[in-house]
Every structure is written in structure tokens, then in C-alpha cells.
Amino acid sequence: MFERFTRPPSEDQLVALAGLFQACAQVDSLARLGAGSSRALETAVRSLLARNPESALAVYGGIECLEGGFAALEEILLDPGAGQRGLVLHYVLGALHLGRKLARDRAMLERVDQGLGRVERQVALFGPTHANVVANVADLYQQTLSTYRFRIQVQGTAAHLRQPGIADRIRCLLFSAVRSAILWRQVGGRRSQLILGRNRLLPLARELHGRARQAALERDS
């Protein structure tokens, strides 16, 4: 009965959610399995450097870059408690919380912006997924968002989480998740839509997932 109190979602809102869910699903994969998508990592880094995008989709480089995010979003909207989906949703809600804190913290936003400026220059030299770039993004996350009292607790296999390269990628993806959480609110998204409005989100999520899958196939053909 609460569906009538939530507004119909926009395409921009679903794009931001796909970016958020894609990053969080990759965090879960790295933490539990020790493996993730290099393409999704590239999308995450580039999203952090998109400071004045023309649209929500431009943050991620194209709908094909979010195919995994729409897939994860659709699965969780269908059954949020199944399998490991609860962990992904836990990371999503944590990123939304951090996003609210960061958006209100002008001093921290300035530190983040300065740090990302340095990362941007490094990406121009080495590319977005170079180990040094990922390590610098991870370090910036530790120097900024990790200083808040609230932290996202990542669960997984200890042997994977202890590896510096995996830990760096996880922090990089969490950073991107927070960026997407801020974008989600900028385009009018609200937490209540995830909790109360799943049935309204699902049809558009399915439609955009189909478009993203087709665009990814065309890119890779």
C-alpha cells in the first residue's frame, strides 16, 4: 500500500542505482572470491573523475558499462534476501549513508576533489586500472571517507581481504559506490524508493538492463 507514496523513478535514477549496485556487487565478488571485473573497475575509476558530466549516464561512459550493475539491481529487486544479495544490499545502504555525510561536509568534499585531481593526472599517464592509480584512489578513500566514525564493514575470505591489491580495489569500488550514491540523490533518488518502491523500480531496471546487455554485445562483437 506504500507504493502510492513513492514517485515513479526516472531513467537517471536507475542509471545511478546501477552504478551503485555494480560497484557493491564487485566489492562482494572480490571479498568472497578474490576476483572481479577489470571493466567494472575501470568504470568505477572513471566515474570518480566525472566532475561535470552532461548526464547521469555520462558519469559511467555509456549504458554498456553498467550491464553488470543493472543485472545486480534487477536480481536484488526481485529477491533482496536470496544468497549473497543481502551483503550487496548492506554495502549499498552503507554507501548511501556515507554519501549523505560526504555531501554535507564541504571541507571533506574539498579534500576529495583535490585528491581526485591528482588521480586524474595519473590516469592520463597510466590508464584508469593501473595498480598505482588504484592504490592512490584507495589511499584517498582511507584519508577521507574512512575517517568518518561510520565505516562500511566488508565481509569475505580473510585470505583475499589481506591481499593489498584486492584491498585497494575494494576501497576504490566503495569510493565509486559513494559517488553513485551522491548522484542518486542529486537526480532525486530517495532511500524510500529502494525500501517501499521496488515494484516501480523493477520494470525500468529490466528495460535498461536489456538495453545495456545489447549495447555490451555490440561493443564486444
C-alpha positions as a Markdown table, in Angstrom:
| # | Residue | x | y | z |
|---|---|---|---|---|
| 1 | Met | 0.0 | 0.0 | 0.0 |
| 2 | Phe | 3.0 | 2.3 | 0.4 |
| 3 | Glu | 3.8 | 2.3 | -3.3 |
| 4 | Arg | 1.4 | 5.2 | -3.9 |
| 5 | Phe | 3.6 | 7.4 | -1.7 |
| 6 | Thr | 6.7 | 7.0 | -3.9 |
| 7 | Arg | 7.3 | 8.8 | -7.1 |
| 8 | Pro | 7.8 | 7.0 | -10.4 |
| 9 | Pro | 11.6 | 6.5 | -10.9 |
| 10 | Ser | 13.4 | 8.3 | -13.7 |
| 11 | Glu | 16.0 | 6.8 | -16.1 |
| 12 | Asp | 18.7 | 8.9 | -14.5 |
| 13 | Gln | 17.8 | 7.5 | -11.1 |
| 14 | Leu | 18.1 | 3.9 | -12.4 |
| 15 | Val | 21.5 | 4.7 | -14.0 |
| 16 | Ala | 22.8 | 6.0 | -10.7 |
| 17 | Leu | 21.5 | 2.9 | -8.9 |
| 18 | Ala | 23.1 | 0.6 | -11.5 |
| 19 | Gly | 26.4 | 2.4 | -10.9 |
| 20 | Leu | 25.9 | 1.9 | -7.1 |
| 21 | Phe | 24.9 | -1.7 | -7.3 |
| 22 | Gln | 27.6 | -2.6 | -9.8 |
| 23 | Ala | 30.3 | -1.3 | -7.5 |
| 24 | Cys | 28.9 | -3.0 | -4.5 |
| 25 | Ala | 28.5 | -6.3 | -6.3 |
| 26 | Gln | 32.1 | -6.1 | -7.3 |
| 27 | Val | 33.1 | -5.5 | -3.7 |
| 28 | Asp | 31.3 | -8.6 | -2.7 |
| 29 | Ser | 32.9 | -10.7 | -5.5 |
| 30 | Leu | 36.4 | -9.5 | -4.6 |
| 31 | Ala | 35.9 | -10.0 | -0.9 |
| 32 | Arg | 34.5 | -13.5 | -1.2 |
| 33 | Leu | 36.0 | -14.9 | -4.4 |
| 34 | Gly | 39.1 | -12.8 | -4.9 |
| 35 | Ala | 38.2 | -11.9 | -8.4 |
| 36 | Gly | 36.3 | -9.1 | -10.2 |
| 37 | Ser | 35.8 | -7.4 | -13.5 |
| 38 | Ser | 38.5 | -5.1 | -14.7 |
| 39 | Arg | 36.0 | -3.4 | -16.9 |
| 40 | Ala | 33.8 | -2.6 | -13.9 |
| 41 | Leu | 36.8 | -1.3 | -12.1 |
| 42 | Glu | 37.6 | 1.0 | -15.0 |
| 43 | Thr | 34.0 | 2.3 | -14.9 |
| 44 | Ala | 34.4 | 2.9 | -11.2 |
| 45 | Val | 37.6 | 4.9 | -11.5 |
| 46 | Arg | 36.2 | 6.9 | -14.4 |
| 47 | Ser | 33.0 | 7.7 | -12.5 |
| 48 | Leu | 35.1 | 9.3 | -9.8 |
| 49 | Leu | 36.7 | 11.6 | -12.3 |
| 50 | Ala | 33.5 | 12.7 | -14.0 |
| 51 | Arg | 33.2 | 16.1 | -12.3 |
| 52 | Asn | 30.9 | 18.0 | -14.7 |
| 53 | Pro | 29.0 | 15.3 | -16.7 |
| 54 | Glu | 26.4 | 16.2 | -19.2 |
| 55 | Ser | 24.1 | 13.4 | -17.9 |
| 56 | Ala | 24.0 | 10.7 | -15.3 |
| 57 | Leu | 24.9 | 8.2 | -18.0 |
| 58 | Ala | 28.0 | 10.2 | -19.0 |
| 59 | Val | 29.4 | 9.6 | -15.5 |
| 60 | Tyr | 29.9 | 5.9 | -16.4 |
| 61 | Gly | 30.8 | 6.2 | -20.1 |
| 62 | Gly | 27.7 | 4.6 | -21.6 |
| 63 | Ile | 24.9 | 2.2 | -20.8 |
| 64 | Glu | 27.1 | -0.8 | -21.9 |
| 65 | Cys | 29.4 | 0.0 | -19.0 |
| 66 | Leu | 26.6 | -0.7 | -16.5 |
| 67 | Glu | 25.4 | -4.1 | -17.7 |
| 68 | Gly | 26.5 | -5.8 | -14.6 |
| 69 | Gly | 25.0 | -3.1 | -12.4 |
| 70 | Phe | 21.6 | -3.4 | -14.0 |
| 71 | Ala | 21.8 | -7.2 | -13.6 |
| 72 | Ala | 22.7 | -6.9 | -9.9 |
| 73 | Leu | 19.9 | -4.3 | -9.3 |
| 74 | Glu | 17.3 | -6.5 | -11.1 |
| 75 | Glu | 18.2 | -9.6 | -9.0 |
| 76 | Ile | 18.0 | -7.7 | -5.7 |
| 77 | Leu | 14.8 | -6.0 | -6.6 |
| 78 | Leu | 13.3 | -9.5 | -7.3 |
| 79 | Asp | 14.6 | -11.1 | -4.1 |
| 80 | Pro | 16.8 | -9.0 | -1.9 |
| 81 | Gly | 17.4 | -11.7 | 0.7 |
| 82 | Ala | 18.5 | -14.5 | -1.6 |
| 83 | Gly | 22.0 | -15.9 | -1.4 |
| 84 | Gln | 24.7 | -13.3 | -1.1 |
| 85 | Arg | 22.4 | -10.5 | -2.2 |
| 86 | Gly | 21.9 | -9.4 | 1.4 |
| 87 | Leu | 25.6 | -8.5 | 1.6 |
| 88 | Val | 25.4 | -6.4 | -1.6 |
| 89 | Leu | 22.4 | -4.6 | -0.2 |
| 90 | His | 24.3 | -4.0 | 3.0 |
| 91 | Tyr | 27.1 | -2.3 | 1.1 |
| 92 | Val | 24.6 | -0.3 | -0.9 |
| 93 | Leu | 22.9 | 1.1 | 2.2 |
| 94 | Gly | 26.3 | 1.8 | 3.7 |
| 95 | Ala | 27.3 | 3.8 | 0.6 |
| 96 | Leu | 24.1 | 5.7 | 0.7 |
| 97 | His | 24.8 | 6.7 | 4.4 |
| 98 | Leu | 28.3 | 7.8 | 3.6 |
| 99 | Gly | 27.1 | 9.7 | 0.6 |
| 100 | Arg | 24.7 | 11.7 | 2.7 |
| 101 | Lys | 27.6 | 12.5 | 5.2 |
| 102 | Leu | 30.0 | 13.5 | 2.5 |
| 103 | Ala | 27.5 | 15.7 | 0.6 |
| 104 | Arg | 27.1 | 17.8 | 3.7 |
| 105 | Asp | 30.8 | 18.1 | 4.5 |
| 106 | Arg | 32.3 | 20.9 | 2.5 |
| 107 | Ala | 35.8 | 20.5 | 3.9 |
| 108 | Met | 35.9 | 16.8 | 3.1 |
| 109 | Leu | 34.5 | 17.4 | -0.3 |
| 110 | Glu | 37.3 | 19.8 | -1.0 |
| 111 | Arg | 39.9 | 17.2 | 0.1 |
| 112 | Val | 38.3 | 14.6 | -2.1 |
| 113 | Asp | 38.3 | 17.0 | -5.1 |
| 114 | Gln | 41.9 | 17.9 | -4.6 |
| 115 | Gly | 42.9 | 14.2 | -4.3 |
| 116 | Leu | 40.9 | 13.2 | -7.4 |
| 117 | Gly | 42.7 | 16.0 | -9.3 |
| 118 | Arg | 45.9 | 14.2 | -8.7 |
| 119 | Val | 44.4 | 10.9 | -9.6 |
| 120 | Glu | 43.2 | 12.4 | -12.9 |
| 121 | Arg | 46.7 | 13.4 | -13.9 |
| 122 | Gln | 48.0 | 10.0 | -13.1 |
| 123 | Val | 45.2 | 8.3 | -15.1 |
| 124 | Ala | 46.3 | 10.4 | -18.1 |
| 125 | Leu | 49.7 | 8.8 | -17.8 |
| 126 | Phe | 49.0 | 5.2 | -16.9 |
| 127 | Gly | 45.3 | 4.5 | -17.5 |
| 128 | Pro | 42.4 | 4.0 | -15.1 |
| 129 | Thr | 43.2 | 0.5 | -13.8 |
| 130 | His | 46.9 | 0.7 | -13.4 |
| 131 | Ala | 47.9 | -0.6 | -9.9 |
| 132 | Asn | 49.4 | 2.7 | -8.9 |
| 133 | Val | 46.2 | 4.6 | -9.8 |
| 134 | Val | 44.0 | 2.1 | -7.9 |
| 135 | Ala | 46.3 | 2.3 | -4.9 |
| 136 | Asn | 46.2 | 6.1 | -4.9 |
| 137 | Val | 42.4 | 6.1 | -5.1 |
| 138 | Ala | 42.3 | 3.6 | -2.3 |
| 139 | Asp | 44.6 | 5.8 | -0.2 |
| 140 | Leu | 42.4 | 8.8 | -0.8 |
| 141 | Tyr | 39.5 | 6.8 | 0.4 |
| 142 | Gln | 41.3 | 5.9 | 3.6 |
| 143 | Gln | 42.4 | 9.5 | 4.1 |
| 144 | Thr | 38.9 | 10.9 | 3.7 |
| 145 | Leu | 35.8 | 8.6 | 3.9 |
| 146 | Ser | 37.5 | 6.1 | 6.2 |
| 147 | Thr | 38.0 | 8.8 | 8.8 |
| 148 | Tyr | 34.3 | 9.0 | 9.5 |
| 149 | Arg | 33.0 | 7.2 | 12.5 |
| 150 | Phe | 30.7 | 5.1 | 10.3 |
| 151 | Arg | 32.6 | 2.7 | 8.0 |
| 152 | Ile | 31.3 | 0.1 | 5.6 |
| 153 | Gln | 32.3 | -3.3 | 7.0 |
| 154 | Val | 33.3 | -5.7 | 4.2 |
| 155 | Gln | 32.8 | -9.4 | 4.8 |
| 156 | Gly | 34.6 | -12.0 | 2.8 |
| 157 | Thr | 37.5 | -14.5 | 2.8 |
| 158 | Ala | 40.4 | -13.4 | 5.0 |
| 159 | Ala | 43.0 | -14.6 | 2.6 |
| 160 | His | 41.6 | -12.3 | -0.1 |
| 161 | Leu | 41.0 | -9.3 | 2.1 |
| 162 | Arg | 44.6 | -9.4 | 3.3 |
| 163 | Gln | 45.9 | -9.0 | -0.2 |
| 164 | Pro | 46.9 | -5.4 | -0.7 |
| 165 | Gly | 45.8 | -5.4 | -4.4 |
| 166 | Ile | 42.4 | -6.7 | -3.6 |
| 167 | Ala | 42.0 | -4.4 | -0.6 |
| 168 | Asp | 42.9 | -1.4 | -2.9 |
| 169 | Arg | 40.3 | -2.4 | -5.5 |
| 170 | Ile | 37.7 | -2.9 | -2.8 |
| 171 | Arg | 38.3 | 0.7 | -1.4 |
| 172 | Cys | 38.3 | 2.1 | -5.0 |
| 173 | Leu | 34.9 | 0.4 | -5.7 |
| 174 | Leu | 33.5 | 1.6 | -2.4 |
| 175 | Phe | 34.6 | 5.1 | -3.3 |
| 176 | Ser | 32.8 | 4.8 | -6.6 |
| 177 | Ala | 29.7 | 3.5 | -4.8 |
| 178 | Val | 29.6 | 6.6 | -2.6 |
| 179 | Arg | 30.0 | 8.7 | -5.7 |
| 180 | Ser | 27.0 | 6.9 | -7.3 |
| 181 | Ala | 25.0 | 7.3 | -4.0 |
| 182 | Ile | 25.5 | 11.1 | -4.2 |
| 183 | Leu | 24.5 | 11.1 | -7.8 |
| 184 | Trp | 21.4 | 9.1 | -6.9 |
| 185 | Arg | 20.3 | 11.8 | -4.5 |
| 186 | Gln | 21.2 | 14.6 | -7.0 |
| 187 | Val | 18.8 | 13.1 | -9.5 |
| 188 | Gly | 16.0 | 12.8 | -7.0 |
| 189 | Gly | 16.5 | 9.3 | -5.6 |
| 190 | Arg | 15.4 | 8.6 | -2.1 |
| 191 | Arg | 16.0 | 5.6 | 0.2 |
| 192 | Ser | 12.3 | 5.0 | 0.5 |
| 193 | Gln | 12.2 | 4.1 | -3.2 |
| 194 | Leu | 14.5 | 1.1 | -2.5 |
| 195 | Ile | 12.6 | 0.1 | 0.5 |
| 196 | Leu | 9.0 | 0.8 | -0.5 |
| 197 | Gly | 9.1 | 1.3 | -4.2 |
| 198 | Arg | 10.7 | -1.9 | -5.6 |
| 199 | Asn | 7.8 | -2.7 | -7.8 |
| 200 | Arg | 8.1 | 0.6 | -9.5 |
| 201 | Leu | 11.9 | 0.3 | -10.0 |
| 202 | Leu | 11.8 | -3.2 | -11.4 |
| 203 | Pro | 10.2 | -2.6 | -14.9 |
| 204 | Leu | 12.5 | 0.2 | -15.8 |
| 205 | Ala | 15.5 | -1.7 | -14.4 |
| 206 | Arg | 14.6 | -4.6 | -16.7 |
| 207 | Glu | 14.2 | -2.4 | -19.7 |
| 208 | Leu | 17.6 | -0.7 | -19.1 |
| 209 | His | 19.3 | -4.0 | -18.4 |
| 210 | Gly | 18.2 | -5.2 | -21.8 |
| 211 | Arg | 19.5 | -2.1 | -23.5 |
| 212 | Ala | 22.8 | -2.3 | -21.6 |
| 213 | Arg | 23.2 | -6.0 | -22.5 |
| 214 | Gln | 22.6 | -5.3 | -26.2 |
| 215 | Ala | 25.0 | -2.4 | -26.2 |
| 216 | Ala | 27.6 | -4.5 | -24.5 |
| 217 | Leu | 27.2 | -7.3 | -27.1 |
| 218 | Glu | 27.6 | -4.7 | -29.9 |
| 219 | Arg | 30.7 | -3.3 | -28.2 |
| 220 | Asp | 32.3 | -6.7 | -27.9 |
| 221 | Ser | 31.4 | -8.0 | -31.3 |
